[in-house]
Amino acid sequence: MHDDSILPIEFAVSLGLLCNIGAPLLAFWMAGKLPRLRLWIHSAAFLAILASPLTAMMLGLPDLLPEEDDNPSARLPFCR
C-alpha cells in the first residue's frame, strides 16, 4: 500500500484479516445456531470475502489530486 493512502496500513491489514478470517468463522458459528438460514449466512460470508480485495484496493489507493476528475471509476484502475 502507499504511504499516503486513506487508511493507515495497520488498520487496512487488520480490516482485511477481519473480513477474510472473521467472516467465515462467524458464518460457521451462526449457521450452527440458525441452521435454517445456513445458505444465506454463508452467502453473506462469501460476499464479504469477495469484496475485501476491492475494498482494500479502494481504501489503499492514495487520495486523488484536486485537479483530477472524481468519477466513480477513478478509484478502480482496472475499469478504465
mmCIF file of the N, C-alpha and C atoms, coordinates in Angstrom:
data_MODEL
# 
_entry.id   MODEL 
# 
loop_
_atom_site.group_PDB 
_atom_site.id 
_atom_site.type_symbol 
_atom_site.label_atom_id 
_atom_site.label_alt_id 
_atom_site.label_comp_id 
_atom_site.label_asym_id 
_atom_site.label_entity_id 
_atom_site.label_seq_id 
_atom_site.pdbx_PDB_ins_code 
_atom_site.Cartn_x 
_atom_site.Cartn_y 
_atom_site.Cartn_z 
_atom_site.occupancy 
_atom_site.B_iso_or_equiv 
_atom_site.pdbx_formal_charge 
_atom_site.auth_seq_id 
_atom_site.auth_comp_id 
_atom_site.auth_asym_id 
_atom_site.auth_atom_id 
_atom_site.pdbx_PDB_model_num 
ATOM 1   N N  . MET A 1 1  ? 0.833   -1.177  0.000   1.00 0.00 ? 1  MET A N  1 
ATOM 2   C CA . MET A 1 1  ? 0.000   0.000   0.000   1.00 0.00 ? 1  MET A CA 1 
ATOM 3   C C  . MET A 1 1  ? 0.876   1.239   0.000   1.00 0.00 ? 1  MET A C  1 
ATOM 4   N N  . HIS A 1 2  ? 0.288   2.333   -0.356  1.00 0.00 ? 2  HIS A N  1 
ATOM 5   C CA . HIS A 1 2  ? 1.012   3.596   -0.413  1.00 0.00 ? 2  HIS A CA 1 
ATOM 6   C C  . HIS A 1 2  ? 1.055   4.236   0.964   1.00 0.00 ? 2  HIS A C  1 
ATOM 7   N N  . ASP A 1 3  ? 2.062   5.095   1.157   1.00 0.00 ? 3  ASP A N  1 
ATOM 8   C CA . ASP A 1 3  ? 2.170   5.778   2.436   1.00 0.00 ? 3  ASP A CA 1 
ATOM 9   C C  . ASP A 1 3  ? 1.097   6.844   2.607   1.00 0.00 ? 3  ASP A C  1 
ATOM 10  N N  . ASP A 1 4  ? 0.594   7.391   1.496   1.00 0.00 ? 4  ASP A N  1 
ATOM 11  C CA . ASP A 1 4  ? -0.411  8.447   1.578   1.00 0.00 ? 4  ASP A CA 1 
ATOM 12  C C  . ASP A 1 4  ? -1.802  7.914   1.261   1.00 0.00 ? 4  ASP A C  1 
ATOM 13  N N  . SER A 1 5  ? -2.102  6.722   1.741   1.00 0.00 ? 5  SER A N  1 
ATOM 14  C CA . SER A 1 5  ? -3.403  6.112   1.485   1.00 0.00 ? 5  SER A CA 1 
ATOM 15  C C  . SER A 1 5  ? -4.452  6.678   2.428   1.00 0.00 ? 5  SER A C  1 
ATOM 16  N N  . ILE A 1 6  ? -5.690  6.315   2.183   1.00 0.00 ? 6  ILE A N  1 
ATOM 17  C CA . ILE A 1 6  ? -6.797  6.798   3.001   1.00 0.00 ? 6  ILE A CA 1 
ATOM 18  C C  . ILE A 1 6  ? -6.701  6.217   4.407   1.00 0.00 ? 6  ILE A C  1 
ATOM 19  N N  . LEU A 1 7  ? -6.410  4.933   4.495   1.00 0.00 ? 7  LEU A N  1 
ATOM 20  C CA . LEU A 1 7  ? -6.317  4.257   5.791   1.00 0.00 ? 7  LEU A CA 1 
ATOM 21  C C  . LEU A 1 7  ? -4.861  4.023   6.160   1.00 0.00 ? 7  LEU A C  1 
ATOM 22  N N  . PRO A 1 8  ? -4.553  4.009   7.451   1.00 0.00 ? 8  PRO A N  1 
ATOM 23  C CA . PRO A 1 8  ? -3.213  3.568   7.858   1.00 0.00 ? 8  PRO A CA 1 
ATOM 24  C C  . PRO A 1 8  ? -3.025  2.093   7.492   1.00 0.00 ? 8  PRO A C  1 
ATOM 25  N N  . ILE A 1 9  ? -1.803  1.712   7.213   1.00 0.00 ? 9  ILE A N  1 
ATOM 26  C CA . ILE A 1 9  ? -1.518  0.361   6.745   1.00 0.00 ? 9  ILE A CA 1 
ATOM 27  C C  . ILE A 1 9  ? -1.936  -0.683  7.782   1.00 0.00 ? 9  ILE A C  1 
ATOM 28  N N  . GLU A 1 10 ? -1.696  -0.420  9.065   1.00 0.00 ? 10 GLU A N  1 
ATOM 29  C CA . GLU A 1 10 ? -2.035  -1.389  10.103  1.00 0.00 ? 10 GLU A CA 1 
ATOM 30  C C  . GLU A 1 10 ? -3.544  -1.608  10.172  1.00 0.00 ? 10 GLU A C  1 
ATOM 31  N N  . PHE A 1 11 ? -4.313  -0.540  10.036  1.00 0.00 ? 11 PHE A N  1 
ATOM 32  C CA . PHE A 1 11 ? -5.766  -0.664  10.082  1.00 0.00 ? 11 PHE A CA 1 
ATOM 33  C C  . PHE A 1 11 ? -6.297  -1.388  8.846   1.00 0.00 ? 11 PHE A C  1 
ATOM 34  N N  . ALA A 1 12 ? -5.720  -1.103  7.688   1.00 0.00 ? 12 ALA A N  1 
ATOM 35  C CA . ALA A 1 12 ? -6.154  -1.771  6.460   1.00 0.00 ? 12 ALA A CA 1 
ATOM 36  C C  . ALA A 1 12 ? -5.862  -3.265  6.510   1.00 0.00 ? 12 ALA A C  1 
ATOM 37  N N  . VAL A 1 13 ? -4.717  -3.651  7.051   1.00 0.00 ? 13 VAL A N  1 
ATOM 38  C CA . VAL A 1 13 ? -4.376  -5.072  7.163   1.00 0.00 ? 13 VAL A CA 1 
ATOM 39  C C  . VAL A 1 13 ? -5.306  -5.770  8.154   1.00 0.00 ? 13 VAL A C  1 
ATOM 40  N N  . SER A 1 14 ? -5.582  -5.112  9.275   1.00 0.00 ? 14 SER A N  1 
ATOM 41  C CA . SER A 1 14 ? -6.481  -5.734  10.249  1.00 0.00 ? 14 SER A CA 1 
ATOM 42  C C  . SER A 1 14 ? -7.905  -5.820  9.705   1.00 0.00 ? 14 SER A C  1 
ATOM 43  N N  . LEU A 1 15 ? -8.335  -4.850  8.914   1.00 0.00 ? 15 LEU A N  1 
ATOM 44  C CA . LEU A 1 15 ? -9.648  -4.917  8.280   1.00 0.00 ? 15 LEU A CA 1 
ATOM 45  C C  . LEU A 1 15 ? -9.712  -6.070  7.285   1.00 0.00 ? 15 LEU A C  1 
ATOM 46  N N  . GLY A 1 16 ? -8.650  -6.288  6.527   1.00 0.00 ? 16 GLY A N  1 
ATOM 47  C CA . GLY A 1 16 ? -8.600  -7.411  5.598   1.00 0.00 ? 16 GLY A CA 1 
ATOM 48  C C  . GLY A 1 16 ? -8.625  -8.748  6.309   1.00 0.00 ? 16 GLY A C  1 
ATOM 49  N N  . LEU A 1 17 ? -7.873  -8.862  7.396   1.00 0.00 ? 17 LEU A N  1 
ATOM 50  C CA . LEU A 1 17 ? -7.891  -10.105 8.163   1.00 0.00 ? 17 LEU A CA 1 
ATOM 51  C C  . LEU A 1 17 ? -9.250  -10.352 8.795   1.00 0.00 ? 17 LEU A C  1 
ATOM 52  N N  . LEU A 1 18 ? -9.881  -9.302  9.252   1.00 0.00 ? 18 LEU A N  1 
ATOM 53  C CA . LEU A 1 18 ? -11.198 -9.451  9.850   1.00 0.00 ? 18 LEU A CA 1 
ATOM 54  C C  . LEU A 1 18 ? -12.201 -9.943  8.818   1.00 0.00 ? 18 LEU A C  1 
ATOM 55  N N  . CYS A 1 19 ? -12.138 -9.399  7.613   1.00 0.00 ? 19 CYS A N  1 
ATOM 56  C CA . CYS A 1 19 ? -13.068 -9.848  6.562   1.00 0.00 ? 19 CYS A CA 1 
ATOM 57  C C  . CYS A 1 19 ? -12.762 -11.276 6.117   1.00 0.00 ? 19 CYS A C  1 
ATOM 58  N N  . ASN A 1 20 ? -11.506 -11.592 5.936   1.00 0.00 ? 20 ASN A N  1 
ATOM 59  C CA . ASN A 1 20 ? -11.148 -12.883 5.348   1.00 0.00 ? 20 ASN A CA 1 
ATOM 60  C C  . ASN A 1 20 ? -11.119 -14.029 6.351   1.00 0.00 ? 20 ASN A C  1 
ATOM 61  N N  . ILE A 1 21 ? -10.938 -13.756 7.616   1.00 0.00 ? 21 ILE A N  1 
ATOM 62  C CA . ILE A 1 21 ? -10.905 -14.813 8.616   1.00 0.00 ? 21 ILE A CA 1 
ATOM 63  C C  . ILE A 1 21 ? -12.144 -14.765 9.498   1.00 0.00 ? 21 ILE A C  1 
ATOM 64  N N  . GLY A 1 22 ? -12.522 -13.577 9.903   1.00 0.00 ? 22 GLY A N  1 
ATOM 65  C CA . GLY A 1 22 ? -13.656 -13.437 10.811  1.00 0.00 ? 22 GLY A CA 1 
ATOM 66  C C  . GLY A 1 22 ? -14.997 -13.755 10.188  1.00 0.00 ? 22 GLY A C  1 
ATOM 67  N N  . ALA A 1 23 ? -15.199 -13.386 8.933   1.00 0.00 ? 23 ALA A N  1 
ATOM 68  C CA . ALA A 1 23 ? -16.493 -13.628 8.283   1.00 0.00 ? 23 ALA A CA 1 
ATOM 69  C C  . ALA A 1 23 ? -16.810 -15.122 8.160   1.00 0.00 ? 23 ALA A C  1 
ATOM 70  N N  . PRO A 1 24 ? -15.877 -15.978 7.708   1.00 0.00 ? 24 PRO A N  1 
ATOM 71  C CA . PRO A 1 24 ? -16.213 -17.410 7.662   1.00 0.00 ? 24 PRO A CA 1 
ATOM 72  C C  . PRO A 1 24 ? -16.406 -18.029 9.050   1.00 0.00 ? 24 PRO A C  1 
ATOM 73  N N  . LEU A 1 25 ? -15.587 -17.610 10.021  1.00 0.00 ? 25 LEU A N  1 
ATOM 74  C CA . LEU A 1 25 ? -15.758 -18.153 11.370  1.00 0.00 ? 25 LEU A CA 1 
ATOM 75  C C  . LEU A 1 25 ? -17.103 -17.752 11.956  1.00 0.00 ? 25 LEU A C  1 
ATOM 76  N N  . LEU A 1 26 ? -17.488 -16.504 11.745  1.00 0.00 ? 26 LEU A N  1 
ATOM 77  C CA . LEU A 1 26 ? -18.790 -16.045 12.215  1.00 0.00 ? 26 LEU A CA 1 
ATOM 78  C C  . LEU A 1 26 ? -19.916 -16.769 11.480  1.00 0.00 ? 26 LEU A C  1 
ATOM 79  N N  . ALA A 1 27 ? -19.724 -17.020 10.191  1.00 0.00 ? 27 ALA A N  1 
ATOM 80  C CA . ALA A 1 27 ? -20.746 -17.736 9.422   1.00 0.00 ? 27 ALA A CA 1 
ATOM 81  C C  . ALA A 1 27 ? -20.921 -19.167 9.924   1.00 0.00 ? 27 ALA A C  1 
ATOM 82  N N  . PHE A 1 28 ? -19.829 -19.862 10.222  1.00 0.00 ? 28 PHE A N  1 
ATOM 83  C CA . PHE A 1 28 ? -19.949 -21.223 10.746  1.00 0.00 ? 28 PHE A CA 1 
ATOM 84  C C  . PHE A 1 28 ? -20.607 -21.235 12.114  1.00 0.00 ? 28 PHE A C  1 
ATOM 85  N N  . TRP A 1 29 ? -20.280 -20.255 12.966  1.00 0.00 ? 29 TRP A N  1 
ATOM 86  C CA . TRP A 1 29 ? -20.880 -20.182 14.282  1.00 0.00 ? 29 TRP A CA 1 
ATOM 87  C C  . TRP A 1 29 ? -22.377 -19.888 14.190  1.00 0.00 ? 29 TRP A C  1 
ATOM 88  N N  . MET A 1 30 ? -22.735 -18.910 13.333  1.00 0.00 ? 30 MET A N  1 
ATOM 89  C CA . MET A 1 30 ? -24.146 -18.560 13.194  1.00 0.00 ? 30 MET A CA 1 
ATOM 90  C C  . MET A 1 30 ? -24.945 -19.670 12.512  1.00 0.00 ? 30 MET A C  1 
ATOM 91  N N  . ALA A 1 31 ? -24.331 -20.393 11.578  1.00 0.00 ? 31 ALA A N  1 
ATOM 92  C CA . ALA A 1 31 ? -25.030 -21.497 10.918  1.00 0.00 ? 31 ALA A CA 1 
ATOM 93  C C  . ALA A 1 31 ? -25.324 -22.624 11.901  1.00 0.00 ? 31 ALA A C  1 
ATOM 94  N N  . GLY A 1 32 ? -24.478 -22.779 12.898  1.00 0.00 ? 32 GLY A N  1 
ATOM 95  C CA . GLY A 1 32 ? -24.765 -23.769 13.926  1.00 0.00 ? 32 GLY A CA 1 
ATOM 96  C C  . GLY A 1 32 ? -25.941 -23.362 14.798  1.00 0.00 ? 32 GLY A C  1 
ATOM 97  N N  . LYS A 1 33 ? -26.070 -22.053 15.026  1.00 0.00 ? 33 LYS A N  1 
ATOM 98  C CA . LYS A 1 33 ? -27.176 -21.553 15.851  1.00 0.00 ? 33 LYS A CA 1 
ATOM 99  C C  . LYS A 1 33 ? -28.482 -21.460 15.062  1.00 0.00 ? 33 LYS A C  1 
ATOM 100 N N  . LEU A 1 34 ? -28.385 -21.102 13.782  1.00 0.00 ? 34 LEU A N  1 
ATOM 101 C CA . LEU A 1 34 ? -29.570 -20.928 12.926  1.00 0.00 ? 34 LEU A CA 1 
ATOM 102 C C  . LEU A 1 34 ? -29.430 -21.792 11.675  1.00 0.00 ? 34 LEU A C  1 
ATOM 103 N N  . PRO A 1 35 ? -29.656 -23.107 11.771  1.00 0.00 ? 35 PRO A N  1 
ATOM 104 C CA . PRO A 1 35 ? -29.402 -23.985 10.623  1.00 0.00 ? 35 PRO A CA 1 
ATOM 105 C C  . PRO A 1 35 ? -30.331 -23.725 9.435   1.00 0.00 ? 35 PRO A C  1 
ATOM 106 N N  . ARG A 1 36 ? -31.497 -23.149 9.657   1.00 0.00 ? 36 ARG A N  1 
ATOM 107 C CA . ARG A 1 36 ? -32.401 -22.901 8.537   1.00 0.00 ? 36 ARG A CA 1 
ATOM 108 C C  . ARG A 1 36 ? -31.913 -21.761 7.647   1.00 0.00 ? 36 ARG A C  1 
ATOM 109 N N  . LEU A 1 37 ? -31.073 -20.892 8.179   1.00 0.00 ? 37 LEU A N  1 
ATOM 110 C CA . LEU A 1 37 ? -30.549 -19.754 7.413   1.00 0.00 ? 37 LEU A CA 1 
ATOM 111 C C  . LEU A 1 37 ? -29.111 -19.981 6.949   1.00 0.00 ? 37 LEU A C  1 
ATOM 112 N N  . ARG A 1 38 ? -28.679 -21.237 6.955   1.00 0.00 ? 38 ARG A N  1 
ATOM 113 C CA . ARG A 1 38 ? -27.291 -21.561 6.650   1.00 0.00 ? 38 ARG A CA 1 
ATOM 114 C C  . ARG A 1 38 ? -26.851 -21.055 5.285   1.00 0.00 ? 38 ARG A C  1 
ATOM 115 N N  . LEU A 1 39 ? -27.689 -21.196 4.253   1.00 0.00 ? 39 LEU A N  1 
ATOM 116 C CA . LEU A 1 39 ? -27.322 -20.754 2.906   1.00 0.00 ? 39 LEU A CA 1 
ATOM 117 C C  . LEU A 1 39 ? -27.139 -19.248 2.854   1.00 0.00 ? 39 LEU A C  1 
ATOM 118 N N  . TRP A 1 40 ? -28.026 -18.504 3.479   1.00 0.00 ? 40 TRP A N  1 
ATOM 119 C CA . TRP A 1 40 ? -27.933 -17.044 3.459   1.00 0.00 ? 40 TRP A CA 1 
ATOM 120 C C  . TRP A 1 40 ? -26.731 -16.553 4.260   1.00 0.00 ? 40 TRP A C  1 
ATOM 121 N N  . ILE A 1 41 ? -26.448 -17.202 5.362   1.00 0.00 ? 41 ILE A N  1 
ATOM 122 C CA . ILE A 1 41 ? -25.312 -16.804 6.195   1.00 0.00 ? 41 ILE A CA 1 
ATOM 123 C C  . ILE A 1 41 ? -24.000 -17.042 5.466   1.00 0.00 ? 41 ILE A C  1 
ATOM 124 N N  . HIS A 1 42 ? -23.870 -18.192 4.837   1.00 0.00 ? 42 HIS A N  1 
ATOM 125 C CA . HIS A 1 42 ? -22.637 -18.483 4.103   1.00 0.00 ? 42 HIS A CA 1 
ATOM 126 C C  . HIS A 1 42 ? -22.528 -17.639 2.833   1.00 0.00 ? 42 HIS A C  1 
ATOM 127 N N  . SER A 1 43 ? -23.639 -17.272 2.247   1.00 0.00 ? 43 SER A N  1 
ATOM 128 C CA . SER A 1 43 ? -23.606 -16.367 1.095   1.00 0.00 ? 43 SER A CA 1 
ATOM 129 C C  . SER A 1 43 ? -23.105 -14.984 1.500   1.00 0.00 ? 43 SER A C  1 
ATOM 130 N N  . ALA A 1 44 ? -23.538 -14.509 2.655   1.00 0.00 ? 44 ALA A N  1 
ATOM 131 C CA . ALA A 1 44 ? -23.060 -13.213 3.141   1.00 0.00 ? 44 ALA A CA 1 
ATOM 132 C C  . ALA A 1 44 ? -21.565 -13.260 3.446   1.00 0.00 ? 44 ALA A C  1 
ATOM 133 N N  . ALA A 1 45 ? -21.089 -14.363 4.009   1.00 0.00 ? 45 ALA A N  1 
ATOM 134 C CA . ALA A 1 45 ? -19.654 -14.505 4.279   1.00 0.00 ? 45 ALA A CA 1 
ATOM 135 C C  . ALA A 1 45 ? -18.865 -14.569 2.976   1.00 0.00 ? 45 ALA A C  1 
ATOM 136 N N  . PHE A 1 46 ? -19.407 -15.256 1.973   1.00 0.00 ? 46 PHE A N  1 
ATOM 137 C CA . PHE A 1 46 ? -18.744 -15.322 0.679   1.00 0.00 ? 46 PHE A CA 1 
ATOM 138 C C  . PHE A 1 46 ? -18.645 -13.937 0.050   1.00 0.00 ? 46 PHE A C  1 
ATOM 139 N N  . LEU A 1 47 ? -19.698 -13.156 0.137   1.00 0.00 ? 47 LEU A N  1 
ATOM 140 C CA . LEU A 1 47 ? -19.671 -11.802 -0.419  1.00 0.00 ? 47 LEU A CA 1 
ATOM 141 C C  . LEU A 1 47 ? -18.690 -10.900 0.336   1.00 0.00 ? 47 LEU A C  1 
ATOM 142 N N  . ALA A 1 48 ? -18.562 -11.095 1.644   1.00 0.00 ? 48 ALA A N  1 
ATOM 143 C CA . ALA A 1 48 ? -17.592 -10.321 2.415   1.00 0.00 ? 48 ALA A CA 1 
ATOM 144 C C  . ALA A 1 48 ? -16.165 -10.646 1.978   1.00 0.00 ? 48 ALA A C  1 
ATOM 145 N N  . ILE A 1 49 ? -15.893 -11.922 1.729   1.00 0.00 ? 49 ILE A N  1 
ATOM 146 C CA . ILE A 1 49 ? -14.556 -12.315 1.270   1.00 0.00 ? 49 ILE A CA 1 
ATOM 147 C C  . ILE A 1 49 ? -14.322 -11.836 -0.159  1.00 0.00 ? 49 ILE A C  1 
ATOM 148 N N  . LEU A 1 50 ? -15.346 -11.906 -0.988  1.00 0.00 ? 50 LEU A N  1 
ATOM 149 C CA . LEU A 1 50 ? -15.224 -11.461 -2.368  1.00 0.00 ? 50 LEU A CA 1 
ATOM 150 C C  . LEU A 1 50 ? -15.000 -9.955  -2.453  1.00 0.00 ? 50 LEU A C  1 
ATOM 151 N N  . ALA A 1 51 ? -15.602 -9.206  -1.578  1.00 0.00 ? 51 ALA A N  1 
ATOM 152 C CA . ALA A 1 51 ? -15.493 -7.744  -1.621  1.00 0.00 ? 51 ALA A CA 1 
ATOM 153 C C  . ALA A 1 51 ? -14.248 -7.214  -0.920  1.00 0.00 ? 51 ALA A C  1 
ATOM 154 N N  . SER A 1 52 ? -13.565 -8.016  -0.132  1.00 0.00 ? 52 SER A N  1 
ATOM 155 C CA . SER A 1 52 ? -12.433 -7.496  0.637   1.00 0.00 ? 52 SER A CA 1 
ATOM 156 C C  . SER A 1 52 ? -11.261 -7.018  -0.228  1.00 0.00 ? 52 SER A C  1 
ATOM 157 N N  . PRO A 1 53 ? -10.880 -7.679  -1.328  1.00 0.00 ? 53 PRO A N  1 
ATOM 158 C CA . PRO A 1 53 ? -9.802  -7.105  -2.147  1.00 0.00 ? 53 PRO A CA 1 
ATOM 159 C C  . PRO A 1 53 ? -10.207 -5.789  -2.802  1.00 0.00 ? 53 PRO A C  1 
ATOM 160 N N  . LEU A 1 54 ? -11.456 -5.695  -3.224  1.00 0.00 ? 54 LEU A N  1 
ATOM 161 C CA . LEU A 1 54 ? -11.914 -4.439  -3.816  1.00 0.00 ? 54 LEU A CA 1 
ATOM 162 C C  . LEU A 1 54 ? -11.932 -3.317  -2.787  1.00 0.00 ? 54 LEU A C  1 
ATOM 163 N N  . THR A 1 55 ? -12.380 -3.640  -1.589  1.00 0.00 ? 55 THR A N  1 
ATOM 164 C CA . THR A 1 55 ? -12.393 -2.640  -0.526  1.00 0.00 ? 55 THR A CA 1 
ATOM 165 C C  . THR A 1 55 ? -10.977 -2.216  -0.167  1.00 0.00 ? 55 THR A C  1 
ATOM 166 N N  . ALA A 1 56 ? -10.079 -3.162  -0.066  1.00 0.00 ? 56 ALA A N  1 
ATOM 167 C CA . ALA A 1 56 ? -8.688  -2.837  0.252   1.00 0.00 ? 56 ALA A CA 1 
ATOM 168 C C  . ALA A 1 56 ? -8.058  -2.008  -0.855  1.00 0.00 ? 56 ALA A C  1 
ATOM 169 N N  . MET A 1 57 ? -8.393  -2.309  -2.110  1.00 0.00 ? 57 MET A N  1 
ATOM 170 C CA . MET A 1 57 ? -7.819  -1.544  -3.203  1.00 0.00 ? 57 MET A CA 1 
ATOM 171 C C  . MET A 1 57 ? -8.349  -0.109  -3.208  1.00 0.00 ? 57 MET A C  1 
ATOM 172 N N  . MET A 1 58 ? -9.641  0.054   -2.982  1.00 0.00 ? 58 MET A N  1 
ATOM 173 C CA . MET A 1 58 ? -10.207 1.401   -2.996  1.00 0.00 ? 58 MET A CA 1 
ATOM 174 C C  . MET A 1 58 ? -9.723  2.228   -1.812  1.00 0.00 ? 58 MET A C  1 
ATOM 175 N N  . LEU A 1 59 ? -9.613  1.613   -0.637  1.00 0.00 ? 59 LEU A N  1 
ATOM 176 C CA . LEU A 1 59 ? -9.165  2.354   0.532   1.00 0.00 ? 59 LEU A CA 1 
ATOM 177 C C  . LEU A 1 59 ? -7.651  2.512   0.579   1.00 0.00 ? 59 LEU A C  1 
ATOM 178 N N  . GLY A 1 60 ? -6.930  1.650   -0.107  1.00 0.00 ? 60 GLY A N  1 
ATOM 179 C CA . GLY A 1 60 ? -5.480  1.717   -0.094  1.00 0.00 ? 60 GLY A CA 1 
ATOM 180 C C  . GLY A 1 60 ? -4.893  2.650   -1.116  1.00 0.00 ? 60 GLY A C  1 
ATOM 181 N N  . LEU A 1 61 ? -5.682  3.071   -2.098  1.00 0.00 ? 61 LEU A N  1 
ATOM 182 C CA . LEU A 1 61 ? -5.169  3.997   -3.095  1.00 0.00 ? 61 LEU A CA 1 
ATOM 183 C C  . LEU A 1 61 ? -4.997  5.379   -2.477  1.00 0.00 ? 61 LEU A C  1 
ATOM 184 N N  . PRO A 1 62 ? -4.012  6.131   -2.928  1.00 0.00 ? 62 PRO A N  1 
ATOM 185 C CA . PRO A 1 62 ? -3.842  7.475   -2.388  1.00 0.00 ? 62 PRO A CA 1 
ATOM 186 C C  . PRO A 1 62 ? -5.016  8.368   -2.794  1.00 0.00 ? 62 PRO A C  1 
ATOM 187 N N  . ASP A 1 63 ? -5.182  9.440   -2.057  1.00 0.00 ? 63 ASP A N  1 
ATOM 188 C CA . ASP A 1 63 ? -6.235  10.401  -2.391  1.00 0.00 ? 63 ASP A CA 1 
ATOM 189 C C  . ASP A 1 63 ? -6.005  10.969  -3.779  1.00 0.00 ? 63 ASP A C  1 
ATOM 190 N N  . LEU A 1 64 ? -7.101  11.277  -4.459  1.00 0.00 ? 64 LEU A N  1 
ATOM 191 C CA . LEU A 1 64 ? -6.991  11.898  -5.771  1.00 0.00 ? 64 LEU A CA 1 
ATOM 192 C C  . LEU A 1 64 ? -6.550  13.347  -5.620  1.00 0.00 ? 64 LEU A C  1 
ATOM 193 N N  . LEU A 1 65 ? -5.804  13.816  -6.582  1.00 0.00 ? 65 LEU A N  1 
ATOM 194 C CA . LEU A 1 65 ? -5.403  15.214  -6.570  1.00 0.00 ? 65 LEU A CA 1 
ATOM 195 C C  . LEU A 1 65 ? -6.615  16.091  -6.847  1.00 0.00 ? 65 LEU A C  1 
ATOM 196 N N  . PRO A 1 66 ? -6.624  17.335  -6.373  1.00 0.00 ? 66 PRO A N  1 
ATOM 197 C CA . PRO A 1 66 ? -7.812  18.185  -6.556  1.00 0.00 ? 66 PRO A CA 1 
ATOM 198 C C  . PRO A 1 66 ? -8.165  18.444  -8.014  1.00 0.00 ? 66 PRO A C  1 
ATOM 199 N N  . GLU A 1 67 ? -7.187  18.478  -8.892  1.00 0.00 ? 67 GLU A N  1 
ATOM 200 C CA . GLU A 1 67 ? -7.484  18.758  -10.297 1.00 0.00 ? 67 GLU A CA 1 
ATOM 201 C C  . GLU A 1 67 ? -7.939  17.520  -11.077 1.00 0.00 ? 67 GLU A C  1 
ATOM 202 N N  . GLU A 1 68 ? -7.852  16.341  -10.474 1.00 0.00 ? 68 GLU A N  1 
ATOM 203 C CA . GLU A 1 68 ? -8.293  15.129  -11.159 1.00 0.00 ? 68 GLU A CA 1 
ATOM 204 C C  . GLU A 1 68 ? -9.806  15.001  -11.090 1.00 0.00 ? 68 GLU A C  1 
ATOM 205 N N  . ASP A 1 69 ? -10.363 14.356  -12.082 1.00 0.00 ? 69 ASP A N  1 
ATOM 206 C CA . ASP A 1 69 ? -11.798 14.133  -12.133 1.00 0.00 ? 69 ASP A CA 1 
ATOM 207 C C  . ASP A 1 69 ? -12.163 13.035  -11.143 1.00 0.00 ? 69 ASP A C  1 
ATOM 208 N N  . ASP A 1 70 ? -13.133 13.291  -10.290 1.00 0.00 ? 70 ASP A N  1 
ATOM 209 C CA . ASP A 1 70 ? -13.518 12.323  -9.266  1.00 0.00 ? 70 ASP A CA 1 
ATOM 210 C C  . ASP A 1 70 ? -14.801 11.609  -9.690  1.00 0.00 ? 70 ASP A C  1 
ATOM 211 N N  . ASN A 1 71 ? -14.697 10.776  -10.719 1.00 0.00 ? 71 ASN A N  1 
ATOM 212 C CA . ASN A 1 71 ? -15.851 9.976   -11.131 1.00 0.00 ? 71 ASN A CA 1 
ATOM 213 C C  . ASN A 1 71 ? -15.783 8.619   -10.423 1.00 0.00 ? 71 ASN A C  1 
ATOM 214 N N  . PRO A 1 72 ? -16.865 7.848   -10.419 1.00 0.00 ? 72 PRO A N  1 
ATOM 215 C CA . PRO A 1 72 ? -16.864 6.581   -9.670  1.00 0.00 ? 72 PRO A CA 1 
ATOM 216 C C  . PRO A 1 72 ? -15.810 5.585   -10.121 1.00 0.00 ? 72 PRO A C  1 
ATOM 217 N N  . SER A 1 73 ? -15.452 5.574   -11.389 1.00 0.00 ? 73 SER A N  1 
ATOM 218 C CA . SER A 1 73 ? -14.464 4.602   -11.854 1.00 0.00 ? 73 SER A CA 1 
ATOM 219 C C  . SER A 1 73 ? -13.026 5.078   -11.677 1.00 0.00 ? 73 SER A C  1 
ATOM 220 N N  . ALA A 1 74 ? -12.816 6.259   -11.129 1.00 0.00 ? 74 ALA A N  1 
ATOM 221 C CA . ALA A 1 74 ? -11.464 6.769   -10.942 1.00 0.00 ? 74 ALA A CA 1 
ATOM 222 C C  . ALA A 1 74 ? -10.722 5.993   -9.866  1.00 0.00 ? 74 ALA A C  1 
ATOM 223 N N  . ARG A 1 75 ? -11.436 5.381   -8.924  1.00 0.00 ? 75 ARG A N  1 
ATOM 224 C CA . ARG A 1 75 ? -10.791 4.647   -7.845  1.00 0.00 ? 75 ARG A CA 1 
ATOM 225 C C  . ARG A 1 75 ? -10.472 3.213   -8.237  1.00 0.00 ? 75 ARG A C  1 
ATOM 226 N N  . LEU A 1 76 ? -11.020 2.726   -9.348  1.00 0.00 ? 76 LEU A N  1 
ATOM 227 C CA . LEU A 1 76 ? -10.792 1.359   -9.776  1.00 0.00 ? 76 LEU A CA 1 
ATOM 228 C C  . LEU A 1 76 ? -9.955  1.377   -11.059 1.00 0.00 ? 76 LEU A C  1 
ATOM 229 N N  . PRO A 1 77 ? -8.653  1.115   -10.944 1.00 0.00 ? 77 PRO A N  1 
ATOM 230 C CA . PRO A 1 77 ? -7.794  1.232   -12.124 1.00 0.00 ? 77 PRO A CA 1 
ATOM 231 C C  . PRO A 1 77 ? -8.076  0.199   -13.212 1.00 0.00 ? 77 PRO A C  1 
ATOM 232 N N  . PHE A 1 78 ? -8.646  -0.951  -12.867 1.00 0.00 ? 78 PHE A N  1 
ATOM 233 C CA . PHE A 1 78 ? -8.884  -1.979  -13.876 1.00 0.00 ? 78 PHE A CA 1 
ATOM 234 C C  . PHE A 1 78 ? -10.160 -1.739  -14.650 1.00 0.00 ? 78 PHE A C  1 
ATOM 235 N N  . CYS A 1 79 ? -10.943 -0.736  -14.316 1.00 0.00 ? 79 CYS A N  1 
ATOM 236 C CA . CYS A 1 79 ? -12.204 -0.455  -15.025 1.00 0.00 ? 79 CYS A CA 1 
ATOM 237 C C  . CYS A 1 79 ? -12.050 0.617   -16.087 1.00 0.00 ? 79 CYS A C  1 
ATOM 238 N N  . ARG A 1 80 ? -10.874 1.117   -16.296 1.00 0.00 ? 80 ARG A N  1 
ATOM 239 C CA . ARG A 1 80 ? -10.686 2.212   -17.249 1.00 0.00 ? 80 ARG A CA 1 
ATOM 240 C C  . ARG A 1 80 ? -10.641 1.732   -18.655 1.00 0.00 ? 80 ARG A C  1 
# 
